[in-house]
Amino acid sequence: MKEPPRRARDAMVDEAFTQCHIPVAICDAELRILRASRGMTREAGLPEDEMRGRRLTQIMPGAAYKEVEGGMRRVFETGVAEQLEVYTDARAEPGERVWSVTLSPLRDASGRVRRVQFTAVDTTAEYGARERLALLNEVGARVGTTLDVTRTAQEMADVITGRLADFVTVDLLDSLFRGVEPRPSAEGVALLRAAHQSVLPGAPESVIRIGEVDYYPRTSPPARALATGRSSLHRGLDRAIELWEAGDPQRARVVHAHGVHSVMVVPLRARGTTLGVAVLIRHRRRASFTEDDLLLAEEIAARAAVAVDNARRYTRERTTAVALQRSLLPQQLAEQEAVRVASRYLPARSRAGVGGDWFDVIPLSGARVALVVGDVVGHGLRASATMGRLRTAVRTLADVDLPPDELLVHLDDLVTHLAAEEDTAVDPDLEIVTDLIATCVYLVYDPVSRRCTVASAGHPPPAVVTPDGAVDFLEVPPGPPLGVGGLPFEAVERELPEGSLLALYTDGLPEAGGRDIDAGLERLRRALARPADGLEQVCDTVLDSALSGQPTDDVALLVARTRALDADQVATWDLSGDPAAVAGMRAEALRRLAAWGLDEISFTAELVVSELVTNAIRYGGPPMRLRLIRDTAVICEVSDSSSAAPHLRRARTFDEGGRGLLLVAQLARRWGTRHTATGKTIWAELALPGTERPAGR
């Protein structure tokens, strides 16, 4: 085919340039427009003739075109094409347009740059897609960083504000936080303001504060979104917004004061559960929300709702675990007079859940008391449940008055048996199976002798603060943790001055903040050395000093101030093996009760003393001893060298024996037997006049 003449070809090229729908312009070295395409004239709003000889900034003023002219100058200087991304206001409607601008050098035959070609491609849609993708990525990275419901909601509001909306509120159903299903109300739907954020300082658009509950009418867009599960887009103040404003004058004033012109209402749903609603508002930027914006908001809400639901589920499960843990701890420490006590328990804030720390105060016979603190290794419901079983076992073993070292031996056997059971009982898909290990310290204090006996199973040593303020730690052989099995435990004794302070704790206290155990113990020593008005203040001082923020491991703390019984509160007599000595012991006991002003219980005490002394003379062996202790009750104790313990039995009609202990059990508030290294002691507590006297052991 024969080519057209050169002049014809030039005319065709010129016509193609003129009719090009893409904005194209050719500028000289003075940056003046020489030629402009139809697309350029359309965007400039001027015919080509009026554009010739003028610069871009004279036709379309603004910072964007100043940037373009700067690029043109660089092209003339360097001869290298440049690519720019330019943002301008849309001419036809409110909003921003994004252009990909190419500045290309046009050279003459000698290679000198004589002109610059300006070409602009509208990439608003592509830019918007990139921005939406970037925003979604940021939501994935910034929302749900913690398992805190309100923090997660606030993260969602922070990410959206300024990027998609000018003001954002996140309201969650108040009923979900109270553990009940949402129900319709005559006032509307109750929503708790979990978070809000604004481009304006202080979020003046909000009509309520974070943490407050607001009621939305059933006809309002948020209530409809919750009921239907569908989002809504409102450009301008349409009928739905006007009806909402009519029922809420305060909100209406805020809307008009800030010039709100576009609203999106998006429900938060996750795993089939409606959690709340997010409201996105524009009042600063001129462009209204689009359908693409609504799709983006729905995607953000879906992702954020999963994070909020994860946080809500974690909060609920942790609350359940903490409630279980606290229910297994002493709700009220047992009344006794050997020590004054105060305690603290702080559950961990780690994602692993609460641990198995526990403490207890157990009254023992002879006015003594046992102080116990233990820790089950691990976290979660398994650790809490195991803690409850161990605490029950300790109380049961303490009831038979085992020495601390022997008690830990039996407790170690129990943990070994429990571990053997759980090897097959625990579902590995539900929980990581670990060895069942626990630590425990068991301390017995006797206010008569002022001696404490303590044994430890791999637990940190108790601290002792003497009345002069000196602080040290009892040198207790640590022993193996419970569950190791096969190794002995050793108990140590120490005499304490009256008014000494004992502090028992779990390792979460000295090791808080990742500190070394030795550094933690030294910190604890300094905290205990500080003067305090009472035991409660001691606990507060220790925790404030040792902890910084929320603990990552459970912390149990038990402090006790010791007291001692005066010499005139205890009476002791040695017994002979002669049955005739029973009458003399009754008389001595009566005289002592009279000196104590307890004549009202003399008859009961006389019967109990007679039965216990007779039983020791008949069935026990020397040496034998009778002891009376006046405390919150009158305690009658008879000791002998025999290890045989008496048992209650029902006496038949013609039996000559078997009624003595039954009589003691009916008259005494409590009674029992404790074994010692040299024999046994049978004891009975008699209620003081005017106090309740429940029967039992």
C-alpha positions, 0 to 999 in steps of 0.5 A, a space after each residue: 500500500 502506498 503511504 500518504 504524503 508527508 503533509 497528510 501524515 502530519 495532519 493525521 498525527 496532529 488530528 490524533 493529538 487534538 482528539 486524544 481523550 487523555 490530558 496531554 500538553 506540550 510546553 516550551 522552555 518557558 513552561 508555556 502551553 503550545 498544544 493541548 489535547 481534547 482531554 486537556 481542554 476538558 479538564 482545564 475547562 478552556 478551549 485550546 486557543 485560550 490555553 496557548 501561551 499560558 502556564 499550567 499554574 495560570 490555568 489551574 492554580 494550586 500546589 499540585 501544578 506548582 509541583 508539576 512545573 517544578 518537574 518540567 524545569 528538572 526535565 529541561 535541565 536533566 533531559 530525564 523523564 519524570 513520573 509524578 502522582 498529583 492530587 487535585 480537587 474534582 471539578 464535577 463533584 466534591 472529592 479528590 482525584 489522583 493523576 499519574 503525570 508523565 513529563 517527557 523531554 522532546 528533543 530536536 535533531 541535535 538531541 537538545 531538549 526543546 519541549 516537554 510533553 505533559 501527559 496525565 492519566 486518571 488513577 483515582 480508582 486505582 489509588 482508591 483501591 490501593 488505599 483501601 487495601 492499605 487500610 485493611 492491612 493496617 486494620 489487620 496489624 493494629 486492631 486486636 493487639 490485645 485481648 481487651 474489648 475496649 482497647 480493641 474497639 478503640 484501635 478500630 476507631 483510631 485506624 479509621 479516623 482520618 483515613 475513611 471518616 472524620 468521626 467514628 463511634 464504636 458502641 457495643 451491646 451492654 447486655 453482652 458484658 453482663 452475661 445476658 442475651 440482648 432484649 428489646 426495651 421500650 427505651 430502645 437498644 442499650 449500647 455502651 460506648 466502647 470507643 470513639 475518635 475524631 479528627 477534631 481534638 477532644 471528639 466534640 461530636 460525641 454526645 456521651 463519654 466512653 464507658 457510658 450507656 446510651 439508648 438508641 430508638 428502635 427506628 434509628 439507623 444503629 438499632 435497625 442495623 443491629 436488628 437486621 444485620 445490614 449496613 446503611 449508607 446515608 448521603 446528606 441528612 436523609 429521612 432516616 437521619 431526620 427521624 433519628 434527630 427528631 427523637 434525639 434533640 441533643 444529637 441533632 444539635 451536634 449534627 448540625 453544629 459540625 455540618 455532618 453530611 454523610 453517615 455510614 452505620 455498620 453492624 459488628 457481627 462475629 461468629 453469628 453474634 451481634 456485638 454492636 455497631 460502628 457509626 462513621 461520619 464525614 463533616 470535614 471532607 467534602 466528598 460523601 461516602 460511596 458504595 465502595 466506602 461502605 464495602 470497605 467499612 463492612 470489611 473493616 467491621 467484620 475483621 474488627 468484630 472478630 478481634 472484639 469477639 476474641 477479646 470478649 470471649 477471653 474476658 468472659 473465660 478469664 472472669 470465669 477462671 478467676 471466679 473459680 479460683 477465688 471460690 476455691 480460696 478462703 472466702 473468710 479466713 478462719 477465726 483463731 487467736 494465735 495470729 492476726 492475718 491479712 492476705 492478698 491474691 492477684 490473678 495473672 494478666 497473661 493470656 495463659 490465664 490464672 494460675 494455681 496459687 492458694 493460701 489458707 489459715 487452719 486452726 489446729 488443736 492446742 490453740 495452734 494455727 497452720 499457715 499454708 501457701 502453695 502454687 500449682 505449676 501452670 495456668 488455666 482451669 486445670 491449675 485452678 481445679 488442681 489447686 482446689 483439690 490440694 487445698 482440700 487435701 491440706 485441710 484434711 491432713 491438717 485435721 489429723 494434726 500431722 507434723 509439717 514434714 509428714 503432711 507434705 509426704 502425704 500431699 506429695 503422694 496425692 499429687 503423684 496419684 493425681 498426675 497418674 490419673 491425668 495422664 489419660 484424662 487430659 485431652 491434648 487437643 484442648 490443653 497442653 499436657 504438662 507434668 503436674 507439679 506444685 510447691 507448698 510451704 506449711 507452717 505451724 505456730 504454737 502461741 504457748 511455746 512461741 515456736 513455729 515449725 515449717 516444712 517446704 516443698 520447693 517453695 520460697 522461704 517464709 520471711 520473719 520480721 521481729 519486733 525490732 524491725 529485723 527481717 530475715 528468711 527462715 532457713 528451711 530445706 526447700 525439699 522437692 516440689 510436690 509430684 516428684 516423689 520418693 524424696 524426704 521433707 525436713 521440718 525446722 523449728 524456730 522460737 519467735 518473739 511475741 509480735 513477730 511478723 510472718 510473710 508467706 508468698 508465691 514465687 510470682 511476688 519476688 519474680 515479678 517483672 522478670 527479676 532474679 529470685 535473689 533480687 526479688 527477695 532482697 526487694 521483699 526484705 526492704 518492703 517488709 522492713 518499712 514501718 506499717 500501721 497494720 497488716 493490711 498496710 503491710 500487704 499494700 506496701 509489699 505489693 506496691 514495692 514488688 509489682 509494677 503494673 499487672 502481674 504476669 504470674 499469679 501472686 498470693 501473699 499471706 502475712 501474720 502477726 504472732 501473739 503468745 499466751 500468758 503463763 497464767 493462761 496455761 496450767 499443766 499437771 503430771 499424772 501418775 498411773 494410780 486411778 485414785 489420781 483422777 479425783 485430784 485432777 478434777 479438783 485441780 481443774 476446778 480450782 483453775 477454772 475458778 481462778 479464770 472466772 469460768 465456774 459456769 463450765 466447771 461441771 462440763 470440764 469436770 466430766 471431760 477431765 475425768 474421762 480423758 484422765 481415766 482413759 489415759 491411766 487405763 489405756 496409756 503409758 507414762 509419762 502422762 500429763 494434763 494441760 488446760 489452756 484458756 483461749 477462745 475456748 478452754 482446751 483440755 489436753 491429756 498426753 501419754 506415751 501410747 500411740 494407740 488412738 481411741 475411737 468412738 463406738 456405740 456401747 451396747 446395753 450391758 457393755 461396761 465401756 465405750 461411753 466415755 468418748 461419746 460423752 466427751 464428744 457431746 460435751 465438747 465443741 471439738 475433740 480429737 487426737 494428735 500424734 507426737 514423737 513420744 506418743 499421743 495427745 487427746 484434746 477437747 475444746 469447751 466453749 466459753 460461757 455465752 458462746 456457741 457450742 457446736 458438737 463435732 471433731 
